[in-house]
Amino acid sequence: MRDQRAWREVNRRNREWLRPWEATVPPAPPGHLTQRPTYRQMVRHLRHEAAAGRMMPFVIDYRGRLAGQLTVAGVTWGSMCSAHVGYWVDEAVAGRGVMPTAVALAVDHCFRAVGLHRIEVCIRPENMPSRRVVEKLGFREEGLRPRYLHIDGAWRDHLVFALTAEEVPEGMLHRWHQARPGTAHK
């Protein structure tokens, strides 16, 4: 809960920047969730899902301040060993390599430490900054999921991008550093 103030401030400042991409709650039958959870409810849910092994929530720290959030969710074991990744970043640090680095670190953690085999990222077709993140990292585009998530008040189509552990034998962060001029490790 120690990040509550910073998280709220970054979200408040980025409300318009994130509005076209943030999930919304569709109309629901009586007794069901009809509004966004509070920060405390969100943290409680993330902790519960993480403890159950279904989710890995991360705060993105950039130069000592909260700059975004990345969540590995829908963790499925058995014959799938897969999950999907969702994220957002403070507009003030967008375009600086923060999100590709965060996604690369999360993918490496999922493949190497956790033992997952496949990671998906679903992105609205018009969200070019997010599409650039997965393109920079070498995710392959697999197709369209019509009306996949409720975003900005309506059911929205999403493109599916995916990657398997075999595609990044040296790790995603290594691949990202090799692709960025001036960051390759010798």
N, C-alpha and C positions, 0 to 999 in steps of 0.2 A: 504494500500500500504506500510505500515511501515515494513512489513515482507519481502519485495521484495529482499533485499540484502541477508538476511539469507536463504530465500527459494531458490534463485538461487544458492547459495553456496552449500547448502545441495544437491540439484539436480545435480549440476556439479560433486560433489564428489561421488555421488552414481549412476552416469550414467550407468556404467556396471552392477552394482548390480540390478538396476531396469529395464534394457533393456528387459529382457525376460518376464516382467510382465506388462509393461506400454503400454497403448493403443496407437496405431498409426493411421494415417489417410490413408484409402485405396484410390486407384485412384478414382477420381471423375470427373463427367462431367465438361466442361468449366464453369467457374463462381462460382463453389462451393469451399468450403474450401479444400485446398490441402496440408496444412502444419500445424504443431502444432501452436496454438495461442501463442502470446507473453504473458508474465506475466500479463501485464496490461489488455489485452484482456481476459485472463482467469479470473482475479479478477472481471472484469466488468460482465462477463457471470455468475459467481458464485453469485454475488450480485443481479443481475437481477432475476435469478432463485429462490434465497432465498426470495426476496421480493414478488415473485409470489406464494410462498408457495410450490414450487416443489422440493426444494433442501435445505439441511442444510450443509454448508461447515465448517469444523473445522481445525484449525492448532493444531498439537500435540506439546506441550511444555514439555520438559524433563529437569529438573534441570536448568531452566531458559534459555534454548535455543531451537530453532525450531528443532524438531526431526522427523517431518513427517506431513502427511495430511490425514484426514478422511473425506469422503463426503457421506452423506445420500442423495440419488438422486432417481429420478423416484417416488417421493411421489404421491401416488394415493389415492384419497378419495372415498366417496360413499361406495359401498358394499365391496370394497377391503381393504381400510385403510392400505396400505402397502408401502414399499419402499425397496430399495437395498442399501447396504453399500459397498463402495470401499475405499481402503486405501493403503498407503505406509509408510515405516519407514526408517530412516537413518540406514545403515548397522552397524554403530558404536554403536547403542543401541539395535539392534536386539537380541532377546533371553533374554531380561531383564524384560519381562512382560509389556513393554510399550504398545504394540499393543493390547494384550488382555484387558488391563485396558481401553484403549481408546475406543475399540469396546463396552465393557461393559457399559461404561458411555454413549456412544451414543445410545445404545439400551435402556437403562433405560430412557433417555431423550425422545426417540421416543415413548415408551410405556406409560410412566407416565405423562410427561408434554404435549406432542403433541397429544397423543391419537391414535397412530397407533396400528394396531393389529398384523401385520406380517412384519418381516425383512428377506431379503434374502442377501446372499453373494455368488457371483459366482467366482470361482477360477479355474485356469488352473490345470489340474490333476497333473502335475509335480511340482507345486509350493508347496513343502512340508512345508516350514516355514509358509505360509499363511494357509494351511490346518490345521497345528497344532494350530493356533490361534482359529479357529472355533471349532475344536475338544476339546480344553481346556475349551471352554465356553459352550459346550453342544449343539451346533447347530446340527440338524440332516441332513444327506445327503439325498437329494431327487432324484438325477438323473443327467444325462448328457445333456447339451445343445450343440449339435454339431455346430462347426463353429460360435460360439456365438459373439465373439468380435474380432476386428482386432488388433492384438498384435504383436509387433516385426516384422511387415511387412507381416503378413498373417492372415487369419481367423482361430481362435483357438477355440478348444473345451473348455468348462468350466463345472465343477461340480457345482451343485446348493446345497447350504446349507441354511436351513431356521429355523425360530424360531417364535413362536407366544407368545403373552403376557401371555396367560394362563400357558405356560411352565415355566415361571419365576415369580411366584407370589410375591416372596420376592425381586425381582430385579436381574438383571444380575451381577451387581457389587458384591452383596452379594454372589451369587453363585460362582463367580470367587475367592473372598476372602476365601470362605469355601474350595475351591479346592486347594488353595496354602498353603503349610505349613508355619506357622509363620505369616500369615496375617489375620486369622479369627478374627472377632470381637466378643467379649463376650457380 
